[in-house]
Amino acid sequence: MTTAPPLGIQLYSVREDIGPADLDRTLARLAGFGFTHVEPFDILSDTDRLGAALRNAGLSAAGAHASVLRHDVTDILDAAQALGIGCVITPYVAPGTIADRAGVEQLADTLNAAAETAAARGIRIGYHNHDFEFAQRIDGIPAYELLAARLDPAVVLEVDVYWAGVGGADVFELLPRLGDRVRYLHVVHEREPGNDRPLLGVDTAGRMDEVLALTAASVELPVVEVVAHHSDVWPLVERNAAHFLTGAAA
């Protein structure tokens, strides 16, 4: 099973190729692979330049990573509105800040307050997981479960299926249970060899068709994220795009 467009890619995947001199060329290359959307991880440094590059490449940005814990919420919303971004997703918190129930509740309250502010401007707030939200348990319950229960339903969940599995989750059980709260999905078909973390949960390698089928009714945009530290990331990006769009290797 493949997914029809839209298909996004997290720009952190190609972070070394999005400097001022490379941004237009990089976005055009991603568009050439069939991506229709990108998910920026920096919308504040040069908002106008990013917007122009997106327009030049014919790409959209439905969501972006920007932490409401690290940046002024008004600044984030101003940039998102200028770029036509409808969902701003907090991508990471320090694991120690959600090591107990009080920390989880504080994070949820911060996201809920930001979501209320953002809603007045027609923008949603979201949260993206890594592994530790599932690996860290509080009274025997994964921190992610406590967080999801505390979050206002207006807060969007972006589930990174790889990191969830690393942390100990069974995403084939998790995704149906979260239901339509999951609006964005980080997916990867082929990871960099030797760059995998030990899995505490269920491995999704080779099972992306099942993941996409489980979320077809709710997910607005699957977003590819390919992280390479020891090799050229571009062949991986191209093969992942080809898999999700055509089911064939590039």
N, C-alpha and C positions, 0 to 999 in steps of 0.2 A: 504493500500500500504506500502511495506517495501522497503528498499534500499539494493541492493547487495553490497558486499565489493567492493571497499575499504570503511572503516568507521574509522574515527579518534576520538580521545578524547583529549581534552585540559588537560595537566598534572596538571594544577592548581586545577582540580577537586580532585586530590588525593595528594595534596601538602604536607600533613602531613606524607605521606608514601614514599617519594622519597629521603630521606637522604642517605648518602653513604652506610649505612648498609642495607637499604631497597630497593634500586633502582632496583636491578635485580629481586628480588621477586615481586615487584609491577608491573614491566613491564611484567613479565611472567604471572601474574594474569590477566592483561588487555588483553594480547594475548589470554589467555584461554577463555575469554568472547567473542572472535570473532573480536576484534579490529585489524585492520591491520596497522594502523598508530597512532602515538601520535603527539601532537603539544606541544613541550616544551615551557616553559616560561623563561628558563634560559639556554642559550647555551654558556655562557661565563665563568662561574665559574669553571667548570671542563669538558671541551669539550671532552677530550679523554675518560674519564670515562663514559660520556653519550653515546658516540659512541659505546663503547664496550658493554654497557648494551643493547642498541638497537639491536646490532647484536646478542647477546646472546638470546634475546627474539624473534628474527625473526620479529621485527617491523621496520617500516620505519618512517621517519619524513619528510614529503613533505614541511611543513611550520612550522614556529616557531614564537613566540612572542618575539620581541626584539625592543626596541624603538630607532629609529635613532635620536631622540631628546635628549636621555639620555646617549647614548653610542657612542663611536667612530665608524663611519661607516665602516672603514677598519677592525677594530676588529670584528665587527658583521659579515661582509662578509667572513672573514677568518674562523670564527667558522662555519658559514653556509656551506661553501664549504667543510670543513673537515667532516661535518656530512651528506653531500649529500642533504642539504636542498635547495630547489629551490625558496622559497618565504619567506621573512622576513617581519613580520607584526608588525607595531607599534600598541600596544594594548590599549594605554590610553594616553590622555593629560589632564592636569588640566582644568576643565571647564572654569575657568576665562580667560584662554589664548585664547579662541575662542568665547568670549562674544561680540566681535564686528567684523566688516568686515575686519579690518586690521589684527586682530589675525588669522582669518580664512585664509586669503591670505598668511600670513607668514607660517602657518602650511602647506598649499598646496605647497608653494614654496620649503620648506624644504624637503617634501616627493618627489617632482618632481626631485630635485637635487640629492637626494639619489638614486632614481630610475635610473637616467642616469648613475651614478657611478656604480650601481649594474649591470646594463645591460651589461656592458663591461666584466663582469665575469659570465654572464649567469644566474644571479639571479634577481628575481623580488622583488619589495618593495610593501607592502600592508598596509591597514589601517583597524582597527577593531573598531566598534562603541560601545558606551554604550547608556544610555538613554538621556543624556544631549545634545548630538548633535541634537536631534530632539526636545527636550523641549525648548532649547534656540533658540529664534527667533531674527533675525536681519532684521529690516524693514519688519517684518511680515513673513520672510522666515526662515525656520529651518536652523540652521548652517550647518547641514549635506548636505542640498541641495546646499548651496553656496560652500561648500568644494568639493563636487563631481563635480560641474561644473568647478572648478578651477584646479582640478587634471588632470595631463596628463593621457590619456587613458592607458598608460603603468602601472600606479599604480593600483594594484589589490584591490578590495573591498572585505572584509570579513564581511558579514552582520550577526550580532547577532540578530536573529529574536525576542528573548525574550526582550532584552534591547530596541530594536527599538519600540516594542509595548508599553513598559513602558513609553517611551519618547513621545509617541503620534502618531507614524506612523501606517499606514495600510500597512503591509508588502505584502499583496496580491495585492496592487496597486503599491507599491514601487519596488518589485523585478522584475516584467516584465518591468518596466520603466528603471531600471538600466541595464537590459539585461546581455550581456556577460561580463560586467565589474565585476560582482559578480562571483568570482572563488572559494571562500571558504565560508562556511555557518556554523554558530554556531547554533546548534539545541538542544532541550531538549524535551523529551516526558513527563517525570514525574519530577516535581520539589519537593523540600523538603516541606512538609506541614508546613504552617505558615511562610515560608521564601519568600513569594511572595511580590512584590512591587505593589502598586496600578497602574493599567493600564490606561494610558491616550489615548492609541490607541486601535488597534484591538488585541484581545487575540488570540494567536496561540495554546493554550492548546487543545489537541485532534484533531488538524488540521495539524499535521506534514506531512501527506500524501499529502495534497494540497500544502504545502510549497515545498516539494521535487519534486512534479510534475511540479511546476512553474519553477524550476531551473535545471531540469534534463539536459537540453541542454548545460548549461554553467558551472555548479558547478563541480569542479574537486574533491572536498572532503567535505562531510558533517562531521562536527566535533562536537561531543557531549561535552557539558560543564554542569556539575552538581555541584552546589555549596551547601554545607551543613554546617551549623554552629552549629546545635543543635542535630545532630544525626549522626550515622554511615553512611558514604557516600557510602560504598561498595554495600549494597543492591540496592541503587538507581542507581549506575553505572551499576550493572548487569542487572537490569530491563530495563534500557534505552538501553543497548546493545541488549538485547533480543527483545525489541520492534522494533528497527530499522532493525535488521537482520532477525528476524523470525516472527515478528508481534505477539508474544506470551509473556506473563509474564514469568520471570525466576522462 
